[in-house]
Amino acid sequence: MNKARYTNKIPEDRREVIKVIEELRRPVKVMILGGVDSGKTTLAVFLTNELLKSGFKVGVIDSDVGQKGILPPGLISLGFPEKVFNSLEEIKAEKHYFVGTITPNQFFGEMITGVKLLVNEALDTADVVIIDTTGLIHGPGVELKRMKIEVIQPEIIIALQKNDELENIIQPFEKKAKVLRLKISENAKLHTREERRQIRREKWRKYFEQAQEYTISLQNMIISGTWIFQGEEITKKEKEMLENLFKWIIFHGRKVSNKYFVVKADIGNFPRSFNKNTLLTCDFENLSNLIVGFIDKKGFCLGLGILKLINFREFTAQVITPLKKEDLENVVELRFGRIRVREDGEELGLLSREAL
């Protein structure tokens, strides 16, 4: 189920990285950069195991939200392995930060904030913090990696590249960190988009296989990651006006300043035109099977849930989650993600940031 597993059959330059880490003053932050299927996670697993053998306390931050090793996807996770392991999946997460999607696009703030908060947590106990990143290295990925490096300030940056595809990212930091350029291993395996999807499907399925259904009151719950409960509720007159004008059934509507946001279902299938600067809509069906995060008072994610239904009249939500009832008692916030997933792991699609 995991692409990366522990192996000693690696290029010799990987062993040189261990020597560099050992020579630096602790704690050491190590950020691994590389494109898709460049061997980032395999390197993270190797470095962590070798450092554990040498007696180091290692914190591993898995921020590859789409191809997560530490379950589940959609989160940035921190773990402290205590013994040699084969894959990141064996590491029990100590903390999660909720992103709620499998791609960093449109979610740079969450990606940077999550890694920063988890690095701060790791530095309290770890000698070395290994940070595994996504494969987004072109276009907006250059800026994401730049900002992440600026915020984290790693002592070591490892660039896994075929030629010079990471130079736009790493060159500005030559004098600020130890930059190690490594060639991508000839053993690195390329995976198709469908193969990566199947890997995620199995991880979603495994995470939710022991899930139970709960009805949660939203009355005293902070709701974030969505427009749905911001501002004030629209009046009956406004609701009827919008329903008649656009042939909708409106389940819930809010008004934020001069902008309306409604949860609706279409009556009939025909084009509808409106100004998106003043009116935003969410199809009611998009709230079904939506990934949500259960957030504690410190802003960390206790676990994921699959939203099945919101009852807007009773202000309750039906969710499926592997969290226990006692875990839910520590939840102060419900945060909406942007990917829809069935409990069998099948992904139903991504939503844009503006969709909710």
N, C-alpha and C positions, 0 to 999 in steps of 0.2 A: 504493500500500500504506500510505502514511502520510497521516493526516488533515491534518496541518499542513505547509505549505510556505512558503518565504520569499516575501514580497510587500511592496511599498511602498504598496499600496492599503490603508491603515489609518487609523483615526481619528487626528486630530492630537494627542490627548492622549498617545498612545504615544511620540511624538517628545519630548514634554516629560520623559518618564521618563529619556531619554538625558541630558538636561541635568542632571537631579538627580543621576544617577550620576556624571557627570563632575565635579560640584562637591564630592563627598565625598572624604575622605581614603581612599586605598587601603590594604589591600584592602577591597572592598565586597561584602557578601553580600546577594543579592536573592532573596527568596522570593515565588513567584507562587501566589496562591490563587484558587480558583474552582470552581464546580460542573462537572459533566460537560458537555462540549461548550461550554465558555465561552470558548475561545480561548487557554487557558494556554500550550499548546505553540507555537501560532502566534506569540504574543507573545515567548516565549523565543527562538524562531528569529530573529525580527526584532531584538530587543535584542542578541543575540549577534553577528549580522552587522554591525549598525551600529557596535557597539563594536570589532569586528575592523577595520573600515574606518578607525577613528580611532586604531588602533595599540595597543589594549588587549589584554592576554593574558587570555583568558576561559576559565573552567572551567564546564562545563555538567553539572549533576547531574539525571539523569532518574529520578525516583522514582515515576512513574506505572506501577506494576508491571503493570497490566492493559492499558494502551494505550501501551506503550513505543515511543519513537522510536528510541533507541539499542538495538540488538538485544542479547540476546533478552528476551522477557517474563519475569516472575518474578524479576527482579533490579533492584537500584538501581545505576545506572551513572554513571561519571564520564568525561568526555572533554574534550580541549582542541583544538577546531577551529583550524586554522592559516590557513584561507582561507574566503572566502564560500561558503556551502553552501545547498542548497535545502531539505533536510529533515534531521532529527536522525539518520536512518538512515545518512547519509554520515559521521557522526562515529565514529571508531574509539575504542572504550572503552579507557581506561588501567587502570581498576579497576572491579570489580563487587563488590556485596555481595549475598549470597544471601537471598532471602525465600522463594522456592519456591512461590508462589501468585500469583494474578492479582487478589486483593482484599486490602486491608489489614486487614479484619475478622479478629480473633483473632491478629493479628500486629503489634500496635502496637510491641512491643519491637524487633522486627527493623526495622521502618520507621524508627524513631527512631535506633536504633544505626547502621544503614546510612548514613543521611544524615549523621549526625554524623561518622562515620569518613571519609567521602568529602569532606566539607567540610574537615576537617583536612588531608587530602591535597592538596586543591585550593589551599588557602591558602599552601602552600609555594611556589607558582609563579604563581598567577593574580592579576591586578589586580581582576578582578570574578568572582564566583561566582554563576551563575544557577541557581536551584533550582526545577525544575518538579515539581508535586505532583499527587496524585490528586484526583479530583472528589468525594471523600467529605467533605462539609461539614456534614451534619446528624447528629443523634443522637450516636453515639460519635465521629463525624468531628470534631466540635467539640473534643473532648478530645484527639484525636490531633494536630490542628493546633496547639492550645494548647501541648501538651508539646513538639512539634517546634520551635515558635518559641522557647520557653523555653530549649531546649538549644542551638539554633543561634545565637540572638541576631542575627538579620539586621539590617543597617542600614536596609534598605528592605523593606517588605512591600507587595506590589501585590495589591489586591483587585479581581478582575473580578466584578462583580455586576449583576444586572438592577435590583434594588431595594435592599434592605438585608439580604440573606440571609447576608452574612458578618459582620455587625456583632457577633454574639455571640463571634466569634473574634478580631476585630481591635481592638475597643474597649479591652481591657485593656492593649494595647501602644502606645497613642497617644503616651505620653510616653517610650517606650523605643526607638522606631524611627520612621523616616519612613514613614508610612502613606499610600499613594497609592490612592485609589479611582477605578477606571476602569469605564466602562460597557461591557457586553458588546457587541461589534461586531454590527451588523445583518447582517454577512456571515458570522457564525459559523453553521456548518452542524450541524444536529442529526443524530445517528446512532442508529439503532435498536440494540437489544441484539444482534440477529442480524448487523447490519452490523459492529458492533465485534468480534463473534466471528469473522467472516470475515476481518477485518483481522488479528486475532491468528493465525488459522490460517495465513495466508500468511507471517507472520513466523516462526512456529514452523517451518514447512516450509523456509523459506529458511535458517534457522539450522542445521537438521539435514540439509540436502540433501547435504553432503559427509561425513556421519558414518560412522564405522567401529565395528564391534563388538569389544569387549575383554572378556576374563575377568580380573577383578581379585581378588587375594587380600585378604581382610578381616582377616587375622591380625594385622597390625601397623598397621591403619588405625583411626583414631578414627572412631567412628560417632556422629552427633549428629542431633538433630531427631526422635528416635523413642524409644519405650520398648523396642524390640525386643531390644537388647543390653545393657540396664541390669540391675543386680542379678546374681543367680546363676541358673543354669539349673535348671529344675525337675527333680525326680527322675523316674525311670521309673515309680514308683508313683503319683506325682502326675499324671503325664501320662495313665496308664491310667485313673485315677479320673475325670478331667475328660472324657476321651473317652467313657467308658461313661455318665457322668451326662448329658452333653449331646448325645451322638451326633455327635461331631466326629472328624475326622482332624486331629491336632495336628502341625504341621510343626516348630514351635519354641515353647518356653515359657520364661518367666523369672519370677522372684519378687523383687519389690522390697519390702522390709519385709514387710508382711502382705498385699500386693496381688499378684495374679497377672496376667501378660500373656501371651496366647497368639496365635500365628499359626495359623489353622485353616481347614478347609473343612467345610461342613455335610454330614452324611449324611441326606438326606431334607429335605423342606421342611415344617416345622411350627414353631409358636411355641416359643421358649426363653426362660425367665425366670431371671435371676440378678442378684445385687447388684453394680452397677457400681462400688461403692466398694471392692470386694475382688477383682473380676475384670474385666479389660479384654480385648477381643478385636480381632483384625485378620483380615479375610478374606484368604486367600492371594492371591486374584486381584487385590486392590488394590495389591499390590506389583509387578504387571506394568504397564509403561508409566508408572511413576511418575517424575516429575521429581526428579533429585538434583543436588546441587551439589558440585563438586570444590574443596575449600578448601585454600589454601596456609597456610604457617606463620604468616603475619601475620593470618589470619582473612578474607582476601579470596577471592572466588570466581574461579577460573581459567576456569570454563566450566560448562555444564550437560551432563547426561547423561540418557538415558531408561533406567531400570532395567527389564530384561527378565526377570530371574530371579535369585533368591538360592538357592544350594545350601547349606542349613544344615549338611549333613554335612561338606562339604569347606570350608565357610566362605569361599565365593567368590561373586562377583556378576558377572552378565553385563550389560554396559551398552553403549549406543550413544551415541557422542559425537563431535563434530567436533574435539575436542582430539587432538593428536598424541601419540605414545608418549612423546616427550621431555617434553611438557607434563605428562603423568600422573606422571612421576618427581618432580615438585614438589608432588604432592598429599599432604597428611598427614591429611586428614579427608574423609569422605563424609557429606554432610548431606542428610537426607530432606526433600522438599517435600510439598505437599498438593494437587497437581494431576496428573492422569493425561493424557498426550498421546501420540498416535502420531507416528511419524517423518514422516508426511505432513502433520502439523499439526493433525489432528482432535483436539479436546479430548474426553476420555472422562469428565470429571467432576471435581469438587472433593471433597476429603476434609476432614472437620473436623479441628481440631487434635488432638483426643483420639483420632482414628482410628488413629494410629500411636504 
